[in-house]
Amino acid sequence: MRKLSILLGVATGCLLIASSAMATIPSPSNSSCVFEVKTSSPCADADAVWSPDGTLDTLCIRVTVRNALGGALDTCAVRLDLSATADPDPIVGANIGICGSTAGALTLFDTTDANGAAEFKITGGGCGRLELQWTATALCAIPEVELCSDTTQVCVKSPDFTGDLTVNFFDTFKYLPQLSSGSGYCGDLNCSAGVVNFFDTFKYLPALSSGASCTGAIVPIAVLGACP
C-alpha cells in the first residue's frame, strides 16, 4: 500500500510538472496571427490610405500567443520579421516605402498583454500594390517558437506620392496633374471612384504642411499587378 501511495505521489508530481511546462510554452497550433487594416475611412478601391507619420491608416498584424492548454500567455516577447516587395502605380510612377525598413526588410518586437496579444503596426508611403511576407516568433521559450508565417497583398495610397517617406513639393508635382485632370487612382485620397478634387486636397495639404515623414527605405519592385 505504501509503495502504491509513493507511486501515485510521483505520478501526480510528474503530471503537475508537465502541466506547468505546458502552461508556459507557446503553442503554434493554439496561437493565432491576424492581418488587418486599421482605418477611419474604408475605401472600395484601396485597402489603406496611409502616411509616413502614421496619422492615417495603418497595416496591423495582431499575434495572440496561447499555450498547449489554450490559455493566453502574457508578458511573452514576440518578434515579427517582415519583408516586402511592391508594384508601384504606373501612372504616378512612384515608389512604395515602409517606415523603419531597410530595403523592404523590417524586424519589430512587442510583448503580449494580459490577453496574450501583441500588435505590430506598419506605416509608409507610396501608391500601388504591396506584398508583405511575415513570420511571428515567440521569444519566451528556449528554443524560441515560430508561431506563424503568411503572405499578404494590399493596395495602398498616400499623400507621399513618390514613396520616399517624406511629403514635400515633389509630391505636389505628382498630385497637381491629377487634380487638374480631375482623375487619378493615387490622387483620389478620399476614395471617391477615382475622382480627384479639392476634397482630396484637404487630405493632402495637412501632410504637406507638416512635412509628414519617417525613416525607412524604398521597397524592392516586383510584378504583382495593378490596383483597381
ROSE-4610 file (N, C-alpha, C; in Angstrom, 1 decimal, always signed):
// ROSE-4610
residu = [M/M/M/R/R/R/K/K/K/L/L/L/S/S/S/I/I/I/L/L/L/L/L/L/G/G/G/V/V/V/A/A/A/T/T/T/G/G/G/C/C/C/L/L/L/L/L/L/I/I/I/A/A/A/S/S/S/S/S/S/A/A/A/M/M/M/A/A/A/T/T/T/I/I/I/P/P/P/S/S/S/P/P/P/S/S/S/N/N/N/S/S/S/S/S/S/C/C/C/V/V/V/F/F/F/E/E/E/V/V/V/K/K/K/T/T/T/S/S/S/S/S/S/P/P/P/C/C/C/A/A/A/D/D/D/A/A/A/D/D/D/A/A/A/V/V/V/W/W/W/S/S/S/P/P/P/D/D/D/G/G/G/T/T/T/L/L/L/D/D/D/T/T/T/L/L/L/C/C/C/I/I/I/R/R/R/V/V/V/T/T/T/V/V/V/R/R/R/N/N/N/A/A/A/L/L/L/G/G/G/G/G/G/A/A/A/L/L/L/D/D/D/T/T/T/C/C/C/A/A/A/V/V/V/R/R/R/L/L/L/D/D/D/L/L/L/S/S/S/A/A/A/T/T/T/A/A/A/D/D/D/P/P/P/D/D/D/P/P/P/I/I/I/V/V/V/G/G/G/A/A/A/N/N/N/I/I/I/G/G/G/I/I/I/C/C/C/G/G/G/S/S/S/T/T/T/A/A/A/G/G/G/A/A/A/L/L/L/T/T/T/L/L/L/F/F/F/D/D/D/T/T/T/T/T/T/D/D/D/A/A/A/N/N/N/G/G/G/A/A/A/A/A/A/E/E/E/F/F/F/K/K/K/I/I/I/T/T/T/G/G/G/G/G/G/G/G/G/C/C/C/G/G/G/R/R/R/L/L/L/E/E/E/L/L/L/Q/Q/Q/W/W/W/T/T/T/A/A/A/T/T/T/A/A/A/L/L/L/C/C/C/A/A/A/I/I/I/P/P/P/E/E/E/V/V/V/E/E/E/L/L/L/C/C/C/S/S/S/D/D/D/T/T/T/T/T/T/Q/Q/Q/V/V/V/C/C/C/V/V/V/K/K/K/S/S/S/P/P/P/D/D/D/F/F/F/T/T/T/G/G/G/D/D/D/L/L/L/T/T/T/V/V/V/N/N/N/F/F/F/F/F/F/D/D/D/T/T/T/F/F/F/K/K/K/Y/Y/Y/L/L/L/P/P/P/Q/Q/Q/L/L/L/S/S/S/S/S/S/G/G/G/S/S/S/G/G/G/Y/Y/Y/C/C/C/G/G/G/D/D/D/L/L/L/N/N/N/C/C/C/S/S/S/A/A/A/G/G/G/V/V/V/V/V/V/N/N/N/F/F/F/F/F/F/D/D/D/T/T/T/F/F/F/K/K/K/Y/Y/Y/L/L/L/P/P/P/A/A/A/L/L/L/S/S/S/S/S/S/G/G/G/A/A/A/S/S/S/C/C/C/T/T/T/G/G/G/A/A/A/I/I/I/V/V/V/P/P/P/I/I/I/A/A/A/V/V/V/L/L/L/G/G/G/A/A/A/C/C/C/P/P/P]
num = [1/1/1/2/2/2/3/3/3/4/4/4/5/5/5/6/6/6/7/7/7/8/8/8/9/9/9/10/10/10/11/11/11/12/12/12/13/13/13/14/14/14/15/15/15/16/16/16/17/17/17/18/18/18/19/19/19/20/20/20/21/21/21/22/22/22/23/23/23/24/24/24/25/25/25/26/26/26/27/27/27/28/28/28/29/29/29/30/30/30/31/31/31/32/32/32/33/33/33/34/34/34/35/35/35/36/36/36/37/37/37/38/38/38/39/39/39/40/40/40/41/41/41/42/42/42/43/43/43/44/44/44/45/45/45/46/46/46/47/47/47/48/48/48/49/49/49/50/50/50/51/51/51/52/52/52/53/53/53/54/54/54/55/55/55/56/56/56/57/57/57/58/58/58/59/59/59/60/60/60/61/61/61/62/62/62/63/63/63/64/64/64/65/65/65/66/66/66/67/67/67/68/68/68/69/69/69/70/70/70/71/71/71/72/72/72/73/73/73/74/74/74/75/75/75/76/76/76/77/77/77/78/78/78/79/79/79/80/80/80/81/81/81/82/82/82/83/83/83/84/84/84/85/85/85/86/86/86/87/87/87/88/88/88/89/89/89/90/90/90/91/91/91/92/92/92/93/93/93/94/94/94/95/95/95/96/96/96/97/97/97/98/98/98/99/99/99/100/100/100/101/101/101/102/102/102/103/103/103/104/104/104/105/105/105/106/106/106/107/107/107/108/108/108/109/109/109/110/110/110/111/111/111/112/112/112/113/113/113/114/114/114/115/115/115/116/116/116/117/117/117/118/118/118/119/119/119/120/120/120/121/121/121/122/122/122/123/123/123/124/124/124/125/125/125/126/126/126/127/127/127/128/128/128/129/129/129/130/130/130/131/131/131/132/132/132/133/133/133/134/134/134/135/135/135/136/136/136/137/137/137/138/138/138/139/139/139/140/140/140/141/141/141/142/142/142/143/143/143/144/144/144/145/145/145/146/146/146/147/147/147/148/148/148/149/149/149/150/150/150/151/151/151/152/152/152/153/153/153/154/154/154/155/155/155/156/156/156/157/157/157/158/158/158/159/159/159/160/160/160/161/161/161/162/162/162/163/163/163/164/164/164/165/165/165/166/166/166/167/167/167/168/168/168/169/169/169/170/170/170/171/171/171/172/172/172/173/173/173/174/174/174/175/175/175/176/176/176/177/177/177/178/178/178/179/179/179/180/180/180/181/181/181/182/182/182/183/183/183/184/184/184/185/185/185/186/186/186/187/187/187/188/188/188/189/189/189/190/190/190/191/191/191/192/192/192/193/193/193/194/194/194/195/195/195/196/196/196/197/197/197/198/198/198/199/199/199/200/200/200/201/201/201/202/202/202/203/203/203/204/204/204/205/205/205/206/206/206/207/207/207/208/208/208/209/209/209/210/210/210/211/211/211/212/212/212/213/213/213/214/214/214/215/215/215/216/216/216/217/217/217/218/218/218/219/219/219/220/220/220/221/221/221/222/222/222/223/223/223/224/224/224/225/225/225/226/226/226/227/227/227/228/228/228]
x = [+0.8/+0.0/+0.9/+1.9/+2.8/+3.5/+3.9/+4.5/+3.6/+2.3/+1.3/+1.1/+1.1/+1.0/+2.1/+3.3/+4.5/+4.5/+4.0/+3.9/+2.9/+1.8/+0.7/+1.2/+2.0/+2.6/+3.5/+4.4/+5.4/+4.6/+3.6/+2.8/+2.2/+1.6/+0.9/+1.9/+3.1/+4.1/+4.6/+4.7/+5.1/+4.1/+2.8/+1.7/+1.7/+1.9/+1.9/+3.1/+4.2/+5.4/+5.1/+4.5/+4.2/+3.2/+2.2/+1.1/+1.7/+2.6/+3.2/+4.1/+4.8/+5.6/+4.7/+3.6/+2.7/+2.0/+1.9/+1.3/+2.2/+3.5/+4.4/+5.0/+4.8/+5.4/+4.4/+4.8/+3.8/+3.5/+2.3/+1.8/+1.4/+2.1/+1.7/+0.3/-0.1/-1.5/-2.6/-2.3/-3.3/-3.2/-2.1/-1.8/-2.5/-2.6/-3.2/-2.5/-2.5/-2.0/-3.0/-3.3/-4.4/-3.9/-4.0/-3.6/-4.9/-4.8/-5.9/-5.5/-6.4/-6.1/-6.9/-6.2/-6.9/-7.1/-8.4/-8.8/-9.9/-10.0/-11.1/-12.0/-11.6/-12.3/-12.2/-12.9/-12.7/-12.9/-12.1/-12.2/-12.6/-13.2/-13.6/-12.4/-11.6/-10.5/-9.1/-9.0/-7.7/-7.9/-6.9/-7.0/-6.6/-5.7/-5.3/-4.9/-5.2/-4.6/-3.7/-2.4/-1.5/-0.6/+0.1/+1.0/+2.3/+3.5/+4.7/+4.7/+3.9/+3.9/+2.9/+2.2/+1.3/+0.0/-0.4/-1.6/-2.8/-2.7/-3.8/-3.9/-4.2/-4.4/-3.1/-3.2/-2.0/-2.3/-1.3/-1.4/-1.0/-1.8/-1.6/-1.5/-0.6/-0.5/-0.7/-1.7/-2.0/-1.8/-0.9/-0.4/-1.0/-1.7/-2.2/-1.5/-0.7/+0.1/-0.7/-0.8/-1.5/-0.6/-0.8/-0.1/-0.8/-0.2/-0.8/-2.2/-2.5/-3.8/-4.8/-4.4/-5.3/-5.3/-4.5/-4.5/-3.6/-4.0/-3.2/-1.9/-0.8/+0.5/+0.7/+0.8/+1.1/+2.6/+3.0/+4.4/+5.4/+4.9/+5.7/+6.3/+7.6/+8.2/+8.0/+7.6/+7.3/+8.1/+8.7/+9.4/+8.7/+8.5/+7.9/+9.0/+9.3/+10.2/+9.4/+9.6/+8.8/+9.7/+9.3/+10.0/+8.9/+9.2/+8.1/+8.7/+7.8/+8.0/+6.8/+7.0/+5.9/+5.8/+4.6/+4.4/+3.8/+4.6/+4.1/+3.1/+2.2/+1.3/+2.0/+1.7/+2.4/+2.1/+1.0/+0.6/+1.4/+1.5/+2.3/+3.8/+4.1/+5.5/+6.3/+5.6/+6.3/+6.9/+7.4/+7.9/+6.9/+7.2/+6.5/+7.6/+7.4/+8.4/+7.7/+8.4/+7.9/+8.8/+8.1/+8.8/+9.6/+10.9/+11.7/+12.4/+12.1/+12.6/+14.0/+14.7/+15.9/+15.7/+15.6/+15.4/+14.2/+13.2/+11.9/+11.9/+13.0/+13.0/+12.8/+12.1/+11.8/+11.6/+12.2/+12.0/+11.5/+10.3/+9.7/+9.5/+9.5/+9.3/+8.2/+7.4/+6.4/+6.2/+5.6/+5.3/+3.8/+3.4/+1.9/+1.3/+0.1/-0.7/-1.4/-2.3/-3.0/-3.8/-4.2/-4.9/-4.0/-2.7/-1.8/-1.5/-2.0/-1.9/-0.8/-0.1/+0.9/+0.5/+0.6/+0.2/+1.3/+1.5/+2.6/+2.0/+2.3/+1.7/+2.8/+2.3/+3.2/+2.7/+3.5/+3.2/+4.2/+3.8/+4.7/+4.1/+4.6/+4.1/+4.2/+3.6/+3.6/+2.3/+2.2/+0.9/+1.1/+0.3/+0.3/+0.0/+0.5/+0.2/+1.5/+1.2/+2.3/+2.1/+3.2/+3.1/+4.0/+3.4/+4.2/+4.3/+5.6/+5.8/+6.3/+5.7/+6.0/+5.9/+6.8/+6.8/+6.8/+6.0/+5.9/+6.5/+7.4/+8.2/+8.1/+7.7/+7.7/+9.1/+9.5/+10.9/+10.8/+9.6/+9.5/+9.7/+10.4/+10.7/+12.1/+12.8/+14.1/+14.0/+14.2/+14.4/+13.1/+13.3/+12.2/+11.2/+10.0/+8.9/+8.4/+8.4/+7.8/+6.3/+5.5/+4.1/+3.3/+3.8/+3.0/+3.8/+3.4/+4.0/+2.9/+3.0/+2.0/+2.5/+1.7/+2.0/+0.7/+0.7/-0.5/-0.2/-1.2/-1.1/-2.2/-1.8/-2.7/-2.5/-3.5/-3.4/-3.3/-2.3/-2.2/-2.0/-2.4/-2.0/-1.8/-1.2/-0.7/-0.4/-0.5/+0.0/+1.4/+2.2/+3.6/+3.5/+3.3/+3.1/+4.4/+5.5/+6.8/+7.3/+6.7/+7.1/+8.5/+9.0/+10.3/+10.2/+9.0/+8.7/+8.9/+8.7/+8.6/+7.6/+6.7/+5.7/+6.3/+6.5/+7.1/+6.6/+7.2/+6.7/+7.0/+7.8/+8.0/+6.7/+6.0/+4.7/+3.7/+3.8/+2.8/+2.9/+4.1/+4.2/+3.5/+3.4/+2.7/+1.2/+0.8/-0.6/-1.3/-0.7/-1.4/-1.9/-1.2/-1.7/-3.0/-3.1/-4.3/-5.5/-5.1/-6.1/-6.6/-5.7/-6.1/-7.0/-6.7/-7.5/-8.8/-8.8/-10.0/-10.0/-9.0/-9.0/-7.6/-7.6/-6.3/-6.5/-6.0/-6.2/-5.4/-4.2/-3.4/-3.8/-4.2/-4.6/-6.0/-6.8/-8.1/-8.0/-7.5/-7.2/-8.5/-9.6/-10.8/-11.7/-11.1/-11.7/-13.1/-13.2/-14.4/-14.4/-14.2/-14.2/-13.3/-12.1/-11.1/-11.2/-12.2/-12.3/-11.4/-10.6/-9.7/-10.1/-10.4/-10.9/-10.4/-10.9/-10.4/-10.7/-11.6/-11.8/-10.6/-9.9/-8.7/-7.5/-7.6/-6.6/-6.6/-7.8/-8.0/-7.3/-7.2/-6.5/-5.0/-4.6/-3.2/-2.5/-3.1/-2.4/-1.9/-2.6/-2.1/-0.8/-0.7/+0.5/+1.7/+1.4/+2.4/+2.8/+1.8/+2.2/+3.0/+2.8/+3.6/+4.9/+5.0/+6.2/+6.2/+5.1/+4.9/+6.1/+6.8/+7.9/+8.3/+9.1/+9.6/+10.9/+11.7/+12.9/+12.6/+13.1/+12.9/+13.5/+13.0/+13.6/+12.5/+12.9/+12.0/+12.0/+10.8/+10.6/+11.0/+11.7/+12.1/+10.9/+11.1/+9.9/+9.8/+8.5/+8.2/+6.9/+6.6/+5.4/+4.3/+3.4/+2.4/+1.0/+0.9/-0.4/-0.9/-1.5/-2.0/-3.2/-3.4/-4.5/-5.7/-6.9/-8.1/-7.9]
y = [-1.2/+0.0/+1.3/+1.2/+2.4/+2.6/+1.5/+1.7/+2.3/+1.9/+2.4/+3.9/+4.3/+5.7/+6.5/+5.9/+6.6/+6.8/+5.7/+5.8/+6.8/+6.8/+7.8/+9.2/+9.4/+10.7/+11.2/+10.2/+10.5/+10.9/+10.1/+10.3/+11.7/+12.0/+13.3/+14.4/+14.2/+15.3/+15.5/+14.3/+14.4/+15.1/+14.8/+15.5/+17.0/+17.3/+18.8/+19.5/+18.8/+19.4/+19.6/+18.5/+18.5/+19.6/+19.7/+20.7/+22.1/+22.3/+23.6/+24.0/+23.0/+23.3/+23.6/+22.9/+23.1/+24.5/+25.0/+26.3/+27.4/+27.2/+28.3/+28.2/+27.2/+27.0/+27.4/+28.4/+28.8/+27.6/+27.6/+26.5/+27.1/+26.8/+27.4/+27.0/+25.8/+25.4/+26.1/+26.6/+27.3/+28.8/+29.3/+30.7/+31.2/+32.5/+33.0/+34.3/+34.5/+35.7/+36.3/+37.5/+38.1/+39.4/+39.5/+40.8/+41.6/+42.9/+43.8/+45.2/+46.0/+47.4/+48.2/+49.1/+50.0/+51.3/+51.5/+52.7/+53.4/+54.7/+55.5/+55.8/+55.5/+55.8/+54.7/+53.6/+52.5/+52.9/+52.3/+52.6/+51.4/+51.6/+50.4/+50.1/+51.0/+50.8/+50.7/+50.8/+50.7/+50.1/+49.3/+48.7/+49.7/+50.7/+51.6/+52.9/+54.0/+55.3/+55.7/+55.6/+55.7/+56.9/+57.3/+58.4/+58.1/+58.6/+58.2/+58.6/+59.6/+59.9/+59.1/+58.2/+57.3/+57.9/+59.0/+59.7/+59.2/+58.4/+57.9/+56.4/+55.6/+54.2/+53.5/+52.4/+51.5/+50.1/+49.4/+48.0/+47.3/+46.4/+45.7/+44.2/+43.6/+42.2/+41.9/+41.3/+41.0/+39.5/+39.3/+38.0/+37.7/+36.6/+36.1/+34.8/+34.8/+33.7/+32.9/+31.6/+30.7/+29.5/+28.9/+27.6/+26.4/+25.2/+24.0/+23.7/+24.4/+24.2/+25.2/+26.1/+27.1/+28.4/+28.5/+29.7/+30.8/+32.0/+33.1/+33.3/+33.6/+33.8/+35.3/+35.9/+37.3/+37.5/+38.7/+39.1/+38.3/+37.8/+37.0/+37.9/+37.9/+38.7/+38.1/+38.9/+38.3/+39.2/+38.5/+39.1/+38.9/+40.0/+40.0/+40.3/+39.3/+39.5/+39.7/+40.8/+41.1/+41.5/+41.1/+41.6/+41.9/+42.8/+43.3/+43.6/+43.4/+43.8/+44.7/+45.4/+46.4/+46.5/+46.8/+47.1/+48.5/+49.6/+51.0/+51.3/+52.2/+52.6/+53.2/+52.7/+53.1/+54.6/+55.1/+56.5/+57.5/+57.3/+58.2/+57.9/+56.6/+56.3/+56.4/+56.2/+56.4/+55.1/+55.2/+54.0/+53.8/+52.7/+52.5/+52.2/+52.9/+52.8/+52.4/+51.7/+51.3/+51.9/+52.6/+53.2/+52.1/+52.5/+51.6/+50.5/+50.3/+49.2/+49.5/+48.4/+48.5/+47.7/+48.3/+47.6/+46.7/+47.1/+46.4/+45.3/+45.2/+44.3/+45.0/+44.4/+45.1/+44.1/+44.3/+43.5/+44.3/+43.8/+44.6/+43.6/+44.3/+43.5/+44.1/+43.2/+43.6/+42.5/+42.9/+42.0/+41.8/+40.6/+40.3/+40.9/+41.3/+41.9/+40.7/+41.1/+40.1/+39.1/+39.5/+38.6/+37.8/+37.9/+37.2/+37.8/+39.1/+39.7/+40.7/+40.7/+41.7/+42.2/+43.5/+44.1/+44.9/+44.7/+45.3/+46.2/+47.5/+48.5/+48.8/+48.9/+49.1/+50.3/+51.3/+52.5/+52.8/+53.7/+54.0/+55.0/+55.0/+55.9/+55.3/+56.0/+55.5/+55.0/+54.5/+54.2/+52.9/+51.9/+50.7/+49.5/+48.3/+47.0/+46.7/+46.3/+45.9/+44.5/+43.7/+42.3/+42.2/+41.7/+41.5/+40.0/+39.6/+38.3/+38.4/+37.7/+37.9/+36.6/+36.6/+35.5/+36.0/+35.5/+35.8/+34.7/+35.1/+34.1/+34.5/+33.6/+33.8/+33.6/+34.6/+34.5/+34.1/+33.8/+33.5/+32.0/+31.3/+29.9/+29.6/+28.6/+28.2/+26.8/+26.5/+27.5/+28.3/+29.4/+30.2/+29.4/+29.8/+29.1/+29.9/+29.4/+30.1/+29.8/+30.9/+30.8/+30.7/+31.5/+31.6/+32.3/+32.1/+32.9/+33.0/+34.1/+34.3/+35.3/+35.4/+36.4/+37.2/+38.5/+39.3/+40.4/+40.6/+41.7/+42.7/+44.0/+45.1/+46.2/+47.0/+48.2/+49.4/+50.2/+51.4/+52.7/+53.8/+55.1/+56.1/+57.2/+58.1/+59.5/+60.5/+61.8/+61.8/+60.9/+60.7/+59.9/+60.7/+60.0/+59.4/+60.0/+59.5/+58.3/+58.0/+56.8/+56.9/+58.2/+58.3/+58.6/+58.5/+58.6/+60.0/+61.0/+62.4/+63.1/+63.9/+64.6/+66.0/+66.4/+67.7/+68.1/+69.1/+69.6/+68.7/+67.7/+66.7/+65.9/+65.7/+65.0/+65.9/+67.2/+68.2/+68.1/+67.9/+67.8/+66.5/+65.5/+64.3/+64.5/+65.3/+65.5/+66.4/+67.6/+68.6/+68.2/+67.4/+66.9/+66.1/+65.3/+64.6/+65.5/+66.5/+67.5/+68.3/+68.6/+69.4/+68.5/+67.2/+66.4/+65.9/+66.0/+65.6/+64.1/+63.4/+61.9/+61.4/+60.2/+59.5/+58.6/+57.4/+56.5/+56.9/+57.4/+57.7/+59.0/+60.0/+61.3/+61.3/+60.2/+60.1/+59.7/+60.6/+60.2/+60.0/+60.5/+60.2/+59.1/+58.4/+57.2/+57.4/+58.3/+58.7/+58.2/+56.9/+56.3/+57.0/+57.3/+57.9/+59.4/+60.0/+61.5/+62.2/+63.2/+64.0/+65.4/+65.9/+67.3/+67.9/+69.1/+69.8/+69.0/+68.1/+67.3/+66.4/+66.0/+65.3/+66.2/+67.4/+68.4/+68.7/+68.6/+68.8/+67.7/+66.5/+65.4/+65.5/+66.1/+66.2/+67.3/+68.5/+69.7/+69.5/+68.9/+68.7/+67.9/+66.9/+66.1/+66.9/+67.7/+68.6/+69.7/+70.3/+71.4/+70.9/+69.7/+69.2/+68.5/+68.3/+67.6/+66.2/+65.5/+64.1/+63.2/+62.6/+61.8/+60.8/+59.8/+58.8/+58.3/+57.6/+57.0/+55.6/+55.2/+53.9/+53.8/+52.9/+52.6/+52.2/+52.4/+52.1/+50.5/+50.0/+48.6/+48.1/+47.0/+46.5/+46.2/+46.4/+46.3/+44.8/+44.4/+43.1/+43.2/+42.3/+42.3/+41.7/+42.5/+42.0/+42.2/+43.2/+43.5/+44.9/+45.6/+46.9/+46.8/+47.9/+48.0/+48.6/+48.5/+49.0/+50.4]
z = [+0.0/+0.0/+0.0/+0.8/+0.9/-0.5/-1.1/-2.4/-3.4/-3.4/-4.3/-4.0/-2.8/-2.4/-3.0/-2.8/-3.3/-4.8/-5.5/-7.0/-7.4/-6.7/-7.0/-6.8/-5.7/-5.5/-6.5/-7.0/-8.0/-9.3/-9.6/-10.9/-10.8/-9.7/-9.5/-9.7/-9.1/-9.2/-10.7/-11.4/-12.8/-13.6/-13.3/-14.1/-13.8/-12.6/-12.2/-12.9/-13.0/-13.7/-15.2/-15.7/-17.2/-17.5/-16.6/-16.8/-16.7/-15.7/-15.5/-16.8/-17.3/-18.5/-19.7/-19.9/-21.0/-20.9/-19.6/-19.4/-19.8/-19.9/-20.1/-21.5/-22.3/-23.6/-24.7/-25.6/-26.6/-27.6/-28.0/-28.9/-30.2/-31.3/-32.6/-33.0/-32.7/-33.2/-32.4/-31.2/-30.5/-30.6/-31.1/-31.2/-32.6/-32.7/-34.0/-34.4/-35.7/-36.3/-37.3/-37.1/-38.0/-38.6/-39.9/-40.6/-40.7/-40.4/-40.6/-40.9/-41.5/-41.7/-40.7/-40.0/-39.1/-39.8/-40.1/-40.9/-40.3/-40.6/-40.2/-41.3/-42.6/-43.8/-44.8/-44.6/-45.6/-47.0/-47.9/-49.3/-50.1/-51.2/-52.0/-53.0/-53.3/-54.3/-53.7/-52.3/-51.7/-50.3/-49.9/-48.5/-47.5/-47.8/-46.9/-47.6/-46.9/-47.3/-46.1/-46.3/-45.2/-45.4/-44.3/-44.3/-43.6/-44.0/-43.3/-41.8/-41.4/-40.0/-39.2/-39.8/-39.1/-38.7/-39.3/-38.9/-39.6/-40.7/-41.4/-41.1/-42.1/-41.9/-41.5/-40.8/-40.5/-40.9/-41.3/-41.6/-40.3/-39.8/-38.5/-38.6/-37.8/-37.7/-36.2/-35.8/-34.4/-34.1/-33.1/-32.8/-31.4/-31.2/-29.9/-29.6/-28.5/-28.1/-27.0/-27.3/-26.3/-26.1/-24.9/-24.6/-25.1/-24.8/-25.3/-24.6/-23.5/-22.9/-23.4/-24.3/-24.8/-24.0/-23.0/-22.2/-22.8/-22.6/-23.1/-22.3/-23.1/-22.4/-22.4/-21.2/-21.2/-21.0/-21.1/-21.0/-21.8/-22.9/-23.8/-24.9/-25.1/-26.1/-27.5/-28.5/-29.8/-30.8/-31.8/-32.8/-34.2/-34.9/-36.2/-37.3/-38.1/-39.2/-40.5/-41.2/-42.3/-43.5/-44.7/-45.9/-46.9/-47.8/-48.7/-50.1/-51.1/-52.4/-52.9/-53.9/-54.3/-55.8/-56.3/-57.7/-57.7/-57.8/-57.8/-58.9/-58.6/-59.7/-60.9/-62.1/-63.3/-63.7/-63.4/-63.8/-63.0/-61.7/-60.9/-61.1/-61.3/-61.4/-60.1/-59.0/-57.7/-57.2/-56.0/-55.3/-54.1/-53.4/-52.1/-51.1/-49.9/-48.9/-47.6/-46.7/-45.4/-44.3/-43.3/-42.2/-41.4/-41.1/-40.3/-41.0/-42.3/-43.0/-43.6/-44.0/-44.8/-46.0/-47.1/-48.4/-48.3/-47.7/-47.6/-46.5/-45.7/-44.6/-43.3/-42.3/-41.1/-40.0/-38.8/-37.7/-36.5/-36.0/-34.9/-33.7/-32.5/-31.2/-30.4/-29.8/-28.8/-27.8/-26.7/-25.6/-25.4/-25.2/-25.1/-23.9/-24.0/-22.9/-22.1/-21.2/-20.4/-21.2/-22.4/-23.3/-24.2/-24.0/-24.9/-26.2/-26.4/-27.7/-27.8/-29.0/-29.4/-30.7/-30.9/-32.2/-32.8/-34.1/-34.9/-35.9/-35.9/-36.8/-37.9/-39.1/-40.3/-41.0/-41.2/-41.9/-43.0/-43.9/-45.0/-46.0/-47.2/-48.2/-49.6/-50.6/-51.9/-52.4/-53.6/-54.2/-55.1/-54.8/-55.7/-54.8/-55.4/-54.7/-53.9/-52.7/-51.7/-51.3/-51.3/-50.8/-49.5/-48.5/-47.2/-46.9/-46.7/-46.2/-44.8/-43.8/-42.4/-41.6/-40.6/-39.7/-38.2/-37.4/-36.0/-35.1/-34.2/-33.4/-31.9/-31.1/-29.6/-29.0/-28.2/-27.7/-26.2/-25.7/-24.2/-24.0/-24.9/-24.7/-25.2/-24.7/-25.2/-25.6/-26.9/-28.0/-28.4/-29.1/-29.5/-30.4/-30.4/-31.1/-32.2/-33.5/-34.6/-34.5/-34.5/-34.3/-35.6/-36.6/-37.9/-38.9/-40.1/-41.2/-42.3/-43.1/-44.1/-45.1/-46.2/-47.2/-47.5/-47.5/-47.7/-48.7/-49.6/-50.6/-50.3/-50.4/-50.1/-51.2/-51.4/-52.3/-51.3/-51.5/-50.7/-51.5/-50.9/-51.5/-50.4/-50.7/-49.6/-50.2/-49.3/-49.7/-50.1/-49.7/-50.1/-51.4/-52.5/-53.8/-54.3/-54.0/-54.5/-53.8/-52.6/-51.8/-51.2/-51.1/-50.4/-48.9/-48.4/-47.0/-46.4/-47.3/-47.0/-47.9/-47.3/-48.1/-48.3/-49.6/-49.9/-51.3/-51.9/-53.2/-54.3/-54.1/-55.2/-55.3/-54.2/-54.2/-54.8/-54.6/-55.2/-56.7/-57.3/-58.7/-59.2/-58.4/-58.8/-58.6/-57.6/-57.3/-58.2/-58.6/-59.3/-60.7/-61.5/-62.7/-62.6/-61.5/-61.2/-60.8/-60.0/-59.6/-60.8/-61.7/-62.9/-63.9/-64.0/-64.9/-64.2/-62.8/-62.1/-61.9/-62.2/-62.0/-61.7/-61.1/-60.8/-59.6/-59.7/-58.6/-57.4/-57.5/-56.4/-55.8/-56.6/-56.1/-55.4/-55.6/-55.0/-53.6/-52.7/-51.3/-50.4/-50.9/-50.1/-50.8/-51.7/-52.3/-52.9/-53.9/-54.5/-56.0/-56.2/-57.5/-58.5/-58.0/-58.9/-59.3/-58.7/-58.9/-57.9/-58.5/-57.7/-57.7/-56.6/-56.5/-55.2/-54.8/-53.6/-52.3/-52.3/-51.1/-50.8/-51.9/-51.8/-51.4/-51.8/-51.4/-49.9/-49.4/-47.9/-47.1/-47.8/-47.1/-47.4/-48.5/-48.9/-48.2/-48.0/-47.5/-46.1/-45.2/-43.8/-43.8/-44.6/-44.7/-45.3/-46.3/-46.9/-45.9/-45.2/-44.3/-43.1/-42.7/-41.5/-42.0/-43.3/-43.8/-43.3/-43.3/-42.8/-43.3/-42.4/-42.8/-41.8/-42.2/-41.2/-41.8/-41.1/-41.5/-42.0/-43.2/-43.7/-45.1/-45.9/-47.2/-48.2/-49.5/-50.6/-50.7/-51.0/-51.1/-52.5/-52.7/-54.0/-54.8/-56.1/-57.1/-57.6/-57.7/-58.2/-59.0/-59.9/-60.7/-59.9/-59.4/-58.5/-59.1/-60.1/-60.7/-60.2/-61.1/-60.8/-59.8/-59.0/-58.2/-59.0/-58.5/-59.2/-59.7]
